[in-house]
Amino acid sequence: MIKEMSSWKPWIEVIRVKFFLAGIPSVILGVALSVYWTGYFNFLNFTLSLIGVILAMIGTYTFNEYYDFKTGVDIIIPSDHVTPFNAGSRILPSGTLKPEPVLKLGIVAWILYSFIAAYFTLTIGWLIIPLALMGFISGAFYTAPPFKWAYRGVGEAFIGLNYGPLITFGSYYVQAMNLPVQLIILPSLIPGLLITAVIWINEFPDYPADKTVGKMNLVARLGLEKARTIYYLLTLSIYIVLLVGAFLHVIPLTGLIVFVTLPITYSNIAVLKKYYNVPRKLIPAMRGTILLFVSSTLLLALGYFLASW
């Protein structure tokens, strides 16, 4: 363990620091919603909720690295199917780190996550318990037994739930200390749908390897051609949610600024439609889907901030 810790770079890779962006925008959105609906902002609670989400991501990513390595899915992915956005960090298949220390790091992250959840439960309220438990059960067991959600075709739904409503609800709750779901659910669907689109398109290059080891996520179950249509629906539906939210007055008109992302959506769809079975040529759409998720969520948060001012 000491020898392996002598170089920090492999650890940065294995905890997938570049993918921390998956959780941070939804935290900011939750804060924006609190400022808009209550005028309240607590910097300490914002900081702790951000740390808690990062710890949950570290726990999830390291567990996924460990169990995908153990099942062999990361080992059998052909080199021409490996992109910067799929197939894990490649740290364990390369032998740079041993599996057990990576798993232990994940366990430590989840323990620290539980401490933050306990603090919020004591200082804010009991609703933290189901939110934190859902985050742990769906994240820790995404590829880990006994549940192995990603193998059962429900992993994508859990990711959408976690990075959309769950984080947004939690971030709002530790600010406002109440949870008016009817005001938050529609805006929280924007990051939820788009992070699902991120994991969805990232599963395309893994399709042959996933089927080989029985990792039957929804893309593996549907096949690449049918899965394209779901991607189109995931990305385009956010604009319907925006319009419905504005009509119901739960999303301010300034939130419609998210419509400036339409060219990104169009570009991603065009690439996927043409190159859905050519992994390396999918890279622009994979990168573009992450950009769509981050920019749309932050623009929506900006819309709420602008409306509150």
N, C-alpha and C positions, 0 to 999 in steps of 0.2 A: 504493500500500500504506500509506504514512504517513498519507495523508488518511483512508483507510478505518479505520485503527486509532485515529483521533481520538475515536471513540465506541466504548466497550467493549460497550455493550448489544447491538448486533447480533451481536457475537462470542459473547456469552453465549448468545444464542438459537441460533446456528448450531452450537455444540458441544453443544446440547441438555442443558444443566446439569441441568434438572429430571428428565432421564431417567438421571442417574448412579445413581439408586436401583436401576436394573436390575442393576448389577454388585456393589454394596456388600453386600447381604444374603448373597450366596453366599460372599463372603470371610469374613464373620463366622461363617457356618455352618462353613466349613473350620477356622477357629480353634477353634470350640466342639467339633468332632470331635476335634481334636488334644488339647485339654484333657481331654476325656472318656477317650480311649483311651490317652494317654501322660502326661498331667499337665504337658505342656510348652507354654510360650508365650514367643515371642520378639517383643518389641515392634518392633524394627527391621525384622525380616522381614515382620511384619504391615503396617507402614507402607509399605514398599516394594512389597509385593504389591498393596496398595490403590491406590497411585499407578500401578502398572503396569496394573491393570484400568481405571482412569480414562483413562489414555493410550490404551489399546486402544479404549475407547468413543469418545473424541474422534476417533481415526483412522477408526473405522467410521462415525460419524455424519457427519463432514465429507465423506468419500468418497461416502456415500449422497446427501448434499445435492447434491454436484457432479454425480454421474452421473444422478441422477433429474432434475436440471434439464436436463442435456444431452439426455436422451431425451424430455423434454417432459412427463413424467407429472405433475409437480407443477404444470405450467402449465395443463393442460387439466382438472384436477379442478374441478368446479362449486363455486361458493361455498357452496351449501347442503350440500355434502358435506364441507366442511372443518370439523374439530373440533380441540380443543387436543391431540389425541392422534394425528392422522394428517396426511398431506400435507406432512410435513417442517416446517421452521421458517418457511417462506414468505419467508425473507430473500433468497434468490437470485431467485425470481420477481418480488419487489417491486423489485429493483434496488438494494436498500440496500447490498449488497456485491457485488463482482465475483466470478465463479466461480474464477478462477485463484488468488487469495490464499487462498481457502477450501481448495482442493486442497492448496496448499503447507503450510497449517497441519496438515492431515491427515498429510502426509508427515513433517513434523517430529515429530508425535506418535508415529508408528510407529517412527521412528528412536530416540526416547527410550525407547520400550517395549522395543526390542531391546537397549538398554544395560542395562536392569534385568534382562532375561532372561539376558544374558551374565553379569552379576554373580551371579545365583542359580545359573547353571550351574557357575561356578567355585567358589562357596562351598558349594553344597548337593549338586548332582549332575546327571548328564546327562539325567535324565528331564524336566528343564525344557525341553530342546530340542524334543521332539515336542509338548509341551503349548503352548509359545509359538508354534511353527510352525502348529499347528492354529488357534490363536486368530487369527493374522495372516491365514492363507489364507482362512479362512471369514469373517472380519470385513472385511478390506480389499476382498475381491472379492465382497461380498454383492450389490452392483449394478454393480461395475466389471468391464470386460472383462479377460481373455478368458472368465472363468468365469460371472459374472453369476448367482450362485446363486439369487437371488430370482426370476429369470426362468425358471428351470429346474425349479421346484417342489421345491427342496431347501433353500431359505432358512430355512424355519421349523424344520427339523430341526437345521440348524447353529446357529440361535439357541438352541434348547433345549439342545443339546450345550454350547455356549459358556458360557451363563449358569447352567447346572446343573452337570453333572459336571466340565467343564473348569476352571472357576474354583474349585469346591469342592476338586477334587483338588489343584490348584496351591497353594491357600491352606493346605491340610493338609500338603502335601509340604514346603513351606518352613518349616513349624513342626516337624514330627515327623521329617523327613529320611528317611521311608520312605513307601510308598504301598500299604497293605493294601486293595486295591480292594473285596474282599468285605465289608469293614466300612463302606465309604463310599458305594458305588454306590446303595443304596436311599435314604438320606437326600438324596443329591445329585439324585435324580430329582424331588423335591418342587419346588425352584426351576426345574429344567429343564422340567417339564410346565407349570408356571404361567407362566413367561416366554413359552413357546410360545403359551399361551392369550392372553397380552397382545398379542403381535404378530398372532395369529389374528383377534381381534375388531377390532383396529385396521385390518385389511385390508378389512373390510366396507364402510366408506365409500369406499374407493379402488377398489372392484370395477369400475365402468364404465371409469374412466381406465386402470387396469392392463390390462384386456382390450384397450383401444384401442391401446396402445403395445406390446402383446405381452409385458407383464410377467406371465407366467403362473405366479404363485404358486399354492399349493394351493387357496386360496379362489377364485381366478379359474378354476381348473380344475374344481373341484367344483360351483360355483354356490352362492349364498347359502343356499338351503334345506338342502342336504346339509351345507354347512360348519357349520351350527348344531349338528348332531349331534356333530361332531368336538369342538367347543368344550365341549359337555356332558361328553364323555368325558375331555377333558384336565383339566377342573377337578374332576370327581368322582373321578377315578382316584387323586388324591393320598391320599384317605382309605383306599383299598385298600392303597396302598404303606405307609402308616403302620401299618396292622394287620399286614401281612405282616412288616414290619420289627420290630415289637414281638414277634411270634410267634417270629421267628428270633433275637431278642435282639441285634439290631444297632441298634435304636432303643429307647431307654429308655422306660419307661411314662410318664415325665414329658413325653416328646415328643408324647404323645397330646393335649397341650394344644392342638395345632393344630386339633382338632375344634371349637373355639369359633368357627372361621371359617365353619362350615357355613351360618349365616344370610346371610353375604356371598355365598357361592356360590349359594345359592338365589335371592337377589335378582338377581344378575347373569344367571342362566339365565332367570328370568322376563322380564327386560327384553329380552334377546336374542330369546327365543321370540316376543315380541309385536312388536318393532320392528326386526327384523333388516334390513329394507330401508328404514328411515327414519333416515339417519345422525345427525341432530341429537338424536333421541330415544334413540340408543344411548349418548350421552355418560355417563349414570350407570353403565352396565354397563362401559364402557371404563375409567372412573375406578375402578370397583369391582374390576375385574380386576387393576389395578395394586396396589390396596390388598390384595387377596387374595394376590398374589405376595409383597409385602413383609412383610405380617403373618405369613403362614404360614411363610416362611423364617426370620424373626427369632424367632417363637415356637418353631420346631423347635430353633434354636440355643439359645434359653433353656432348653428341655427338657434338652438335653445339659449345659449349664452347671449346672443345678439337680441333675441326676443325679451330676455329678462332685463336687459339694460334699457 
